[in-house]
């Protein structure tokens, strides 16, 4: 599925990945999920510390991007 990362400057950037969710204290949030996208965009997202992840259906989720063991992933906040 194609998701979008919304950066603080208002730009949207497409990413791909199988995004999963978990429930934490009664709140649904993004669980750590491996993603693929433009490396420059993902580096910028890491530098921002917090991004908005937009689902293919237009739903918004607070998240962060990180690199773990050489793979990019998104995690819920």
Sine and cosine of phi, psi and omega as CSV:
sin_phi,cos_phi,sin_psi,cos_psi,sin_omega,cos_omega
0.00,0.00,0.54,-0.84,0.04,-1.00
-0.99,-0.10,0.84,-0.54,0.07,-1.00
-0.93,-0.37,0.17,-0.99,0.05,-1.00
-0.78,-0.63,0.60,-0.80,0.15,-0.99
-0.99,-0.17,0.80,-0.61,0.08,-1.00
-0.97,-0.24,0.89,-0.46,-0.01,-1.00
-1.00,0.00,0.24,-0.97,-0.05,-1.00
-0.89,0.46,-0.37,0.93,0.03,-1.00
-0.99,0.14,0.03,1.00,0.06,-1.00
1.00,-0.02,-0.04,1.00,-0.02,-1.00
-0.99,0.15,0.48,-0.88,0.03,-1.00
-0.91,-0.42,0.68,-0.73,-0.03,-1.00
-0.72,-0.69,0.78,-0.62,-0.02,-1.00
-0.96,0.29,0.65,-0.76,0.13,-0.99
-0.71,-0.70,0.28,-0.96,0.09,-1.00
-0.80,-0.60,0.44,-0.90,0.01,-1.00
0.33,-0.94,0.28,-0.96,0.04,-1.00
-0.99,-0.11,1.00,-0.05,-0.08,-1.00
-0.99,0.16,0.76,-0.65,0.00,-1.00
-0.91,-0.42,0.35,-0.94,0.01,-1.00
-0.81,-0.58,0.41,-0.91,0.07,-1.00
-0.69,-0.73,0.37,-0.93,0.06,-1.00
-0.97,-0.26,0.83,-0.56,-0.01,-1.00
-0.84,-0.55,0.89,-0.46,-0.03,-1.00
0.76,0.66,0.69,0.72,0.06,-1.00
0.99,0.16,0.07,1.00,-0.02,-1.00
-0.90,-0.43,0.75,-0.67,0.04,-1.00
-0.99,0.15,0.77,-0.64,0.05,-1.00
-0.59,-0.81,0.25,-0.97,-0.01,-1.00
-0.94,0.35,0.79,-0.61,0.11,-0.99
-1.00,0.01,0.36,-0.93,-0.03,-1.00
-0.79,0.61,0.86,-0.51,-0.07,-1.00
-0.69,-0.73,0.73,-0.69,0.01,-1.00
-0.95,0.31,0.70,-0.72,0.00,-1.00
-0.77,-0.64,0.22,-0.97,0.07,-1.00
-0.69,-0.72,0.66,-0.76,0.01,-1.00
-0.11,-0.99,-0.10,-1.00,0.01,-1.00
-0.89,0.45,0.85,-0.53,-0.05,-1.00
-0.83,0.56,-0.64,0.77,0.00,-1.00
-0.89,0.46,-0.66,0.75,0.03,-1.00
-0.90,0.44,-0.69,0.72,-0.03,-1.00
-0.92,0.39,-0.61,0.80,0.07,-1.00
-0.89,0.45,-0.69,0.73,0.03,-1.00
-0.88,0.47,-0.64,0.77,0.02,-1.00
-0.90,0.44,-0.64,0.77,0.05,-1.00
-0.89,0.46,-0.67,0.74,-0.02,-1.00
-0.90,0.44,-0.48,0.88,-0.01,-1.00
-0.97,0.22,-0.35,0.94,0.00,-1.00
0.96,0.29,-0.51,0.86,0.02,-1.00
-0.62,-0.79,0.73,-0.69,0.04,-1.00
-0.76,-0.66,0.13,-0.99,0.15,-0.99
-0.95,-0.32,0.77,-0.64,0.05,-1.00
-0.98,-0.18,0.86,-0.52,-0.03,-1.00
-0.97,-0.25,0.83,-0.56,-0.01,-1.00
-0.96,0.27,0.24,-0.97,0.07,-1.00
-0.86,0.50,-0.34,0.94,-0.01,-1.00
-0.99,-0.12,0.05,1.00,0.06,-1.00
1.00,-0.04,0.07,1.00,0.03,-1.00
-0.98,0.22,0.61,-0.79,-0.03,-1.00
-0.95,-0.30,0.65,-0.76,0.00,-1.00
-0.69,-0.72,0.72,-0.70,0.09,-1.00
-0.95,0.32,0.70,-0.71,-0.05,-1.00
-0.38,-0.92,0.09,-1.00,0.11,-0.99
-0.67,-0.74,0.43,-0.90,0.04,-1.00
-0.94,-0.34,0.66,-0.76,0.04,-1.00
-0.56,-0.83,0.30,-0.95,0.10,-1.00
-0.92,-0.39,0.80,-0.60,0.00,-1.00
-0.75,-0.66,0.82,-0.57,0.00,-1.00
0.79,0.62,0.65,0.76,0.06,-1.00
0.98,0.19,0.13,0.99,0.01,-1.00
-0.85,-0.53,0.65,-0.76,0.07,-1.00
-0.98,0.19,0.62,-0.78,0.09,-1.00
-0.53,-0.85,0.38,-0.93,0.04,-1.00
-0.93,-0.37,0.62,-0.78,0.01,-1.00
-0.74,-0.67,0.57,-0.82,0.01,-1.00
-0.97,0.23,0.45,-0.90,0.04,-1.00
-0.92,-0.39,0.00,0.00,0.00,0.00
